[in-house]
Amino acid sequence: MHHIAAALLGRHRESHALGHAGWLRAAVLGANDGILSTASLIIGVASAAGDRSAILIAGAAGLIAGAFSMAAGEYVSVSSQADLEKADLAREAGELEENPVGEERELVGIYVERGVSPETALLVARELMAHDALDAHARDELGLSGVLAARPVQAAVASAAAFATGAVLPLAAAALSPRSTLAPIVLFSSLVLLALLGAVGARTGAAPMGKAVVRVTLLGAAAMLATIAIGRLIGTAV
């Protein structure tokens, strides 16, 4: 029995895609928005017959504003999630103090519903609660863990950095392109970047790559073509 326990304790830890879910979501979303929104802004201004200075100023302003907006939005969103998690943990801590027997039964019921025998479920619940009752209830009752816990600052920094990284690419393409072909070059290069980003995100998250690439490319093309049409209408009207 001791040899079995030692073998189990010494087992290797597997790496799963879910462990990357938090930062991957923020990074992919930020970079995708950076590429798409900045490229669309640049193409829209270019299609409205703006000169090179106006195009680059608009792109740079979009990069700065977008990065701060992504960081603020992500921080507020994840902070709200963190506040909910803290409130649930505080409530659970109070319930453990007021009614430990009832909380133990609740944990036993959770394990029984998962297929564990009542005897084993009671043993596991008691051992886990003796070790760290709040952690056991947070993980098995509330679904909270160190991997999935909300981290507002991390999410905000990742979103801002990813957005800026994505946005600087179409801006660089615009700066290096001749004015006469600026819009199509930015459009094509941005679609390539979006496709690569979709592939990387899908591979990192162990998701189907082809579906992700097609989805992000088609949506990006639709958004940028719409800005071209709007830019030309505005340019004609002016």
C-alpha positions as CSV (number, residue, x, y, z in Angstrom):
1,M,0.0,0.0,0.0
2,H,2.8,2.4,0.9
3,H,4.5,1.6,-2.5
4,I,1.3,2.5,-4.3
5,A,0.9,5.7,-2.4
6,A,4.5,6.7,-3.1
7,A,4.0,5.9,-6.8
8,L,0.9,8.0,-7.0
9,L,2.6,10.9,-5.2
10,G,5.5,10.7,-7.6
11,R,3.4,10.7,-10.8
12,H,4.1,13.3,-13.5
13,R,1.8,16.2,-13.8
14,E,0.1,16.5,-17.2
15,S,-0.2,19.8,-19.0
16,H,-3.7,20.7,-20.3
17,A,-4.8,23.5,-22.6
18,L,-7.3,24.7,-19.9
19,G,-4.3,25.9,-17.8
20,H,-3.6,28.5,-20.5
21,A,-7.2,29.6,-20.8
22,G,-6.9,32.9,-19.0
23,W,-3.9,34.5,-20.5
24,L,-4.5,32.9,-23.9
25,R,-7.9,34.4,-24.2
26,A,-6.7,37.9,-23.2
27,A,-3.6,37.6,-25.5
28,V,-5.5,36.4,-28.6
29,L,-8.4,38.8,-28.1
30,G,-6.0,41.7,-27.7
31,A,-3.8,40.9,-30.6
32,N,-6.8,40.2,-32.9
33,D,-8.4,43.5,-31.9
34,G,-5.1,45.4,-32.4
35,I,-4.6,44.1,-35.9
36,L,-8.3,44.4,-37.0
37,S,-9.2,47.8,-35.5
38,T,-6.0,49.5,-36.4
39,A,-5.9,48.1,-40.0
40,S,-9.6,49.0,-40.4
41,L,-8.9,52.6,-39.2
42,I,-5.9,53.0,-41.5
43,I,-7.8,51.6,-44.5
44,G,-10.8,53.7,-43.8
45,V,-8.8,56.9,-43.6
46,A,-6.8,55.9,-46.7
47,S,-10.0,55.2,-48.6
48,A,-11.4,58.6,-47.6
49,A,-8.4,60.1,-49.5
50,G,-6.4,61.1,-46.4
51,D,-2.8,61.9,-46.9
52,R,0.0,59.8,-45.4
53,S,0.4,61.9,-42.3
54,A,-3.3,61.7,-41.5
55,I,-3.3,57.9,-42.0
56,L,-0.3,57.3,-39.7
57,I,-1.5,59.7,-37.0
58,A,-4.9,58.0,-37.1
59,G,-3.2,54.6,-36.8
60,A,-0.9,55.7,-33.9
61,A,-3.9,57.2,-32.1
62,G,-5.8,54.0,-32.6
63,L,-3.0,52.0,-31.2
64,I,-2.6,54.1,-28.0
65,A,-6.3,54.5,-27.4
66,G,-7.0,50.9,-28.1
67,A,-4.3,49.5,-25.8
68,F,-5.6,51.6,-22.9
69,S,-9.2,50.8,-23.6
70,M,-8.4,47.0,-23.7
71,A,-6.5,47.2,-20.5
72,A,-9.2,49.2,-18.7
73,G,-12.0,47.0,-20.0
74,E,-10.2,43.8,-19.1
75,Y,-9.3,45.0,-15.7
76,V,-12.8,46.1,-14.9
77,S,-14.3,42.8,-16.2
78,V,-11.8,40.5,-14.4
79,S,-12.0,42.6,-11.2
80,S,-15.7,42.1,-11.1
81,Q,-15.1,38.4,-11.4
82,A,-12.5,38.5,-8.7
83,D,-14.9,40.4,-6.4
84,L,-17.6,37.7,-7.0
85,E,-15.1,35.0,-6.2
86,K,-14.0,36.8,-2.9
87,A,-17.6,37.2,-1.9
88,D,-18.4,33.5,-2.5
89,L,-15.3,32.5,-0.5
90,A,-16.2,34.8,2.3
91,R,-19.7,33.3,2.4
92,E,-18.4,29.8,2.3
93,A,-16.0,30.5,5.1
94,G,-18.9,31.8,7.2
95,E,-20.9,28.7,6.5
96,L,-18.0,26.4,7.4
97,E,-17.7,28.2,10.8
98,E,-21.4,28.1,11.5
99,N,-22.3,24.7,10.2
100,P,-19.3,22.4,9.6
101,V,-21.3,19.2,9.7
102,G,-23.8,20.5,7.1
103,E,-20.9,21.6,4.9
104,E,-19.3,18.2,5.2
105,R,-22.5,16.5,4.1
106,E,-22.7,18.9,1.2
107,L,-19.2,17.9,0.1
108,V,-20.1,14.2,0.5
109,G,-23.1,14.7,-1.7
110,I,-21.0,16.3,-4.4
111,Y,-18.7,13.3,-4.5
112,V,-21.5,10.8,-4.5
113,E,-23.1,12.6,-7.5
114,R,-19.8,12.1,-9.3
115,G,-19.9,8.4,-8.8
116,V,-18.0,7.9,-5.5
117,S,-19.5,5.5,-3.0
118,P,-21.0,7.2,0.1
119,E,-18.4,5.6,2.4
120,T,-15.4,6.7,0.3
121,A,-17.0,10.1,-0.3
122,L,-17.3,10.6,3.5
123,L,-13.7,9.6,4.0
124,V,-12.4,11.9,1.2
125,A,-14.5,14.8,2.5
126,R,-13.3,14.5,6.0
127,E,-9.6,14.2,5.0
128,L,-9.9,17.2,2.6
129,M,-11.7,19.3,5.2
130,A,-9.1,18.4,7.8
131,H,-6.4,19.6,5.4
132,D,-8.1,22.8,4.2
133,A,-11.8,22.9,4.4
134,L,-12.2,26.2,2.5
135,D,-10.0,25.1,-0.3
136,A,-11.9,21.9,-0.7
137,H,-15.3,23.7,-0.9
138,A,-13.9,26.4,-3.2
139,R,-12.6,23.8,-5.6
140,D,-15.4,21.2,-5.5
141,E,-18.5,23.3,-4.7
142,L,-17.7,26.7,-6.2
143,G,-15.4,25.5,-9.0
144,L,-12.6,27.8,-8.1
145,S,-8.9,26.9,-8.4
146,G,-5.5,28.6,-8.7
147,V,-5.5,27.9,-12.4
148,L,-8.9,29.5,-13.1
149,A,-8.9,32.3,-10.4
150,A,-9.4,35.8,-11.7
151,R,-6.2,37.9,-12.0
152,P,-7.2,41.5,-13.1
153,V,-3.7,43.0,-13.4
154,Q,-2.4,40.1,-15.3
155,A,-5.3,40.1,-17.7
156,A,-5.1,43.9,-18.2
157,V,-1.4,43.9,-18.9
158,A,-1.7,41.0,-21.3
159,S,-4.6,42.6,-23.2
160,A,-2.8,46.0,-23.5
161,A,0.5,44.4,-24.6
162,A,-1.2,42.0,-27.1
163,F,-3.3,44.9,-28.6
164,A,-0.2,47.1,-29.0
165,T,1.7,44.2,-30.6
166,G,-1.1,43.5,-33.0
167,A,-1.7,47.2,-33.8
168,V,1.9,48.0,-34.6
169,L,2.0,45.5,-37.5
170,P,-0.6,47.2,-39.8
171,L,0.8,50.5,-38.7
172,A,4.3,49.5,-39.8
173,A,2.8,48.1,-43.1
174,A,1.2,51.5,-43.7
175,A,4.4,53.4,-43.0
176,L,6.4,51.3,-45.4
177,S,3.9,51.1,-48.2
178,P,3.6,53.5,-51.2
179,R,0.5,55.8,-50.8
180,S,-1.0,54.5,-54.0
181,T,-1.1,50.9,-52.8
182,L,-1.3,51.5,-49.1
183,A,-4.8,50.3,-48.5
184,P,-4.6,46.9,-50.4
185,I,-1.1,46.2,-48.8
186,V,-2.5,46.8,-45.3
187,L,-5.6,44.8,-46.0
188,F,-3.7,41.8,-47.4
189,S,-0.9,41.8,-44.7
190,S,-3.5,42.2,-41.9
191,L,-5.5,39.2,-43.2
192,V,-2.3,37.1,-43.3
193,L,-1.5,38.2,-39.7
194,L,-5.1,37.4,-38.6
195,A,-4.8,33.9,-40.1
196,L,-1.5,33.3,-38.4
197,L,-2.9,34.5,-35.1
198,G,-5.9,32.2,-35.5
199,A,-3.6,29.3,-36.2
200,V,-1.4,30.0,-33.2
201,G,-4.4,30.4,-30.9
202,A,-6.0,27.2,-32.1
203,R,-2.7,25.2,-31.7
204,T,-2.0,26.6,-28.3
205,G,-5.5,25.8,-27.1
206,A,-5.6,22.4,-28.8
207,A,-8.5,23.4,-31.0
208,P,-9.2,22.7,-34.7
209,M,-6.8,25.0,-36.6
210,G,-8.6,25.2,-40.0
211,K,-11.9,26.4,-38.5
212,A,-10.2,29.1,-36.4
213,V,-8.2,30.4,-39.4
214,V,-11.2,30.6,-41.7
215,R,-13.4,32.2,-39.0
216,V,-10.9,35.0,-38.1
217,T,-10.0,35.6,-41.7
218,L,-13.5,36.0,-43.0
219,L,-14.6,38.2,-40.1
220,G,-11.5,40.4,-40.5
221,A,-12.0,40.7,-44.3
222,A,-15.7,41.7,-43.8
223,A,-14.8,44.4,-41.2
224,M,-12.0,45.9,-43.4
225,L,-14.1,45.9,-46.6
226,A,-16.8,47.6,-44.7
227,T,-14.4,50.4,-43.6
228,I,-13.2,50.8,-47.2
229,A,-16.8,51.3,-48.3
230,I,-17.5,53.8,-45.5
231,G,-14.2,55.6,-46.2
232,R,-15.0,56.0,-49.9
233,L,-18.5,57.3,-49.2
234,I,-17.1,59.9,-46.7
235,G,-14.3,60.8,-49.1
236,T,-16.8,61.3,-51.9
237,A,-19.2,63.4,-49.7
238,V,-16.4,65.6,-48.5
